[in-house]
Amino acid sequence: MKEITQKRGGSDLLLQGNEAIARGALEGGVVFCAGYPGNPSSEIIETLAEAAKDLPIYVEWSTNEKVALEAATAASFSGCRALVSMKQNGVNVASDFLTNLTMSGTKGGLILVTCDDPSGISSTNEEDARVFARLAGIPLLEPATPKEALEMVRWAFELSEGIKNVVMIRSVSRLSHTRSNVTIGDLPDFDASPYFDTDTPFHTFPVVLKHEVRNEKLNRARRDYFEDSSFNRYDGPDRPALLVISSGCAWNYVIETVEILGLGDQVGILKLGTTWPLPKGLLEKHLKSSDQILFAEDVDPFLEDNVKSLAADLGKEVGVKTY
């Protein structure tokens, strides 16, 4: 698909979700891409491999997901922007290295894309990989459309370099394999000059101190990037009878349902694109607006459990809720 590598932006392309992720990586200046095949993620590396025929970037299918993440991390340590992709089961394979990586930190922007598979369309299970974001202290982004996927990936490189840590982006089958028109941006010059600065160590010692540093990076992501992010939005009345909190593809179903039922004047919809760490200030504002809360998300109640925990901490401020 030659259109994916066109230099000048501004035109509309009909892109599959995975193609939009690949284009977003290119617009973000990625120079190293690795992954392990497995639907619904495969087209990301396939698209980038085709792009590598026209652009000065390196793309590989790695031996497994752990090796892919290690290779991409090496590129990050040398100051290059890198992306690694895999399906949800692959995050298990990479988890040993991943949980150490978030302690050592990174240099060049590094993005881990996990493509989950609700309903097991092409998988033996429907594992929800988002739990690794909380487990390992990783900022998590969840796009809802191909357009947003492109924009999130491009922005995630800036976030990663801003906090010096890996960023996770979660897609799902119905996003990765859907198609819609996407307005593309310009491509950069890809003028990376890899350099390993041996004066900058990347290790996990002392562990307790590095754990504290990781937590501060996560707090910085929430405070400086997530609270005012354009990927979070609210639609509905100021005091809704019901507040629906949603993320990812599920948000599209919520929007459609409210429109079909004609409930726009009664139901408020809070879409979160930044789902870990939670934007505390934003949620506090909207939790105060309604006593009835409904959650809509794919697979596990990851968003629901975390918001309920936050609401419990904010009990005096937001009051008792019915879920």
Secondary structure in CASP SS format (residue, H / E / C, confidence):
PFRMAT SS
TARGET T0000
AUTHOR 0000-0000-0000
METHOD secondary structure of the structure
MODEL  1
M C 1.00
K H 1.00
E H 1.00
I H 1.00
T H 1.00
Q C 1.00
K C 1.00
R C 1.00
G C 1.00
G C 1.00
S C 1.00
D E 1.00
L E 1.00
L E 1.00
L E 1.00
Q E 1.00
G H 1.00
N H 1.00
E H 1.00
A H 1.00
I H 1.00
A H 1.00
R H 1.00
G H 1.00
A H 1.00
L H 1.00
E H 1.00
G C 1.00
G C 1.00
V C 1.00
V C 1.00
F E 1.00
C E 1.00
A E 1.00
G E 1.00
Y C 1.00
P C 1.00
G C 1.00
N C 1.00
P C 1.00
S C 1.00
S H 1.00
E H 1.00
I H 1.00
I H 1.00
E H 1.00
T H 1.00
L H 1.00
A H 1.00
E H 1.00
A H 1.00
A C 1.00
K C 1.00
D C 1.00
L C 1.00
P C 1.00
I C 1.00
Y E 1.00
V E 1.00
E E 1.00
W E 1.00
S C 1.00
T C 1.00
N C 1.00
E H 1.00
K H 1.00
V H 1.00
A H 1.00
L H 1.00
E H 1.00
A H 1.00
A H 1.00
T H 1.00
A H 1.00
A H 1.00
S H 1.00
F H 1.00
S C 1.00
G C 1.00
C C 1.00
R C 1.00
A E 1.00
L E 1.00
V E 1.00
S E 1.00
M E 1.00
K E 1.00
Q H 1.00
N H 1.00
G H 1.00
V H 1.00
N H 1.00
V H 1.00
A H 1.00
S H 1.00
D H 1.00
F H 1.00
L H 1.00
T H 1.00
N H 1.00
L H 1.00
T H 1.00
M H 1.00
S H 1.00
G C 1.00
T C 1.00
K C 1.00
G C 1.00
G C 1.00
L E 1.00
I E 1.00
L E 1.00
V E 1.00
T E 1.00
C E 1.00
D E 1.00
D C 1.00
P H 1.00
S H 1.00
G H 1.00
I C 1.00
S C 1.00
S C 1.00
T C 1.00
N C 1.00
E C 1.00
E C 1.00
D C 1.00
A C 1.00
R C 1.00
V H 1.00
F H 1.00
A H 1.00
R H 1.00
L H 1.00
A H 1.00
G C 1.00
I C 1.00
P C 1.00
L E 1.00
L E 1.00
E C 1.00
P C 1.00
A C 1.00
T C 1.00
P H 1.00
K H 1.00
E H 1.00
A H 1.00
L H 1.00
E H 1.00
M H 1.00
V H 1.00
R H 1.00
W H 1.00
A H 1.00
F H 1.00
E H 1.00
L H 1.00
S H 1.00
E H 1.00
G H 1.00
I H 1.00
K C 1.00
N C 1.00
V C 1.00
V E 1.00
M E 1.00
I E 1.00
R E 1.00
S E 1.00
V E 1.00
S H 1.00
R H 1.00
L H 1.00
S H 1.00
H C 1.00
T C 1.00
R E 1.00
S E 1.00
N E 1.00
V E 1.00
T E 1.00
I C 1.00
G C 1.00
D C 1.00
L C 1.00
P C 1.00
D C 1.00
F C 1.00
D C 1.00
A C 1.00
S C 1.00
P C 1.00
Y C 1.00
F C 1.00
D C 1.00
T C 1.00
D C 1.00
T C 1.00
P C 1.00
F C 1.00
H C 1.00
T C 1.00
F C 1.00
P C 1.00
V H 1.00
V H 1.00
L H 1.00
K H 1.00
H H 1.00
E H 1.00
V H 1.00
R H 1.00
N H 1.00
E H 1.00
K H 1.00
L H 1.00
N H 1.00
R H 1.00
A H 1.00
R H 1.00
R H 1.00
D H 1.00
Y H 1.00
F H 1.00
E C 1.00
D C 1.00
S C 1.00
S C 1.00
F C 1.00
N C 1.00
R E 1.00
Y E 1.00
D E 1.00
G C 1.00
P C 1.00
D C 1.00
R C 1.00
P C 1.00
A C 1.00
L E 1.00
L E 1.00
V E 1.00
I E 1.00
S E 1.00
S C 1.00
G C 1.00
C C 1.00
A H 1.00
W H 1.00
N H 1.00
Y H 1.00
V H 1.00
I H 1.00
E H 1.00
T H 1.00
V H 1.00
E H 1.00
I H 1.00
L H 1.00
G C 1.00
L C 1.00
G C 1.00
D C 1.00
Q C 1.00
V E 1.00
G E 1.00
I E 1.00
L E 1.00
K E 1.00
L C 1.00
G C 1.00
T E 1.00
T E 1.00
W E 1.00
P C 1.00
L C 1.00
P C 1.00
K H 1.00
G H 1.00
L H 1.00
L H 1.00
E H 1.00
K H 1.00
H H 1.00
L H 1.00
K C 1.00
S C 1.00
S C 1.00
D C 1.00
Q E 1.00
I E 1.00
L E 1.00
F E 1.00
A E 1.00
E C 1.00
D C 1.00
V C 1.00
D C 1.00
P C 1.00
F H 1.00
L H 1.00
E H 1.00
D H 1.00
N H 1.00
V H 1.00
K H 1.00
S H 1.00
L H 1.00
A H 1.00
A H 1.00
D H 1.00
L C 1.00
G H 1.00
K H 1.00
E H 1.00
V H 1.00
G C 1.00
V C 1.00
K C 1.00
T E 1.00
Y C 1.00
END
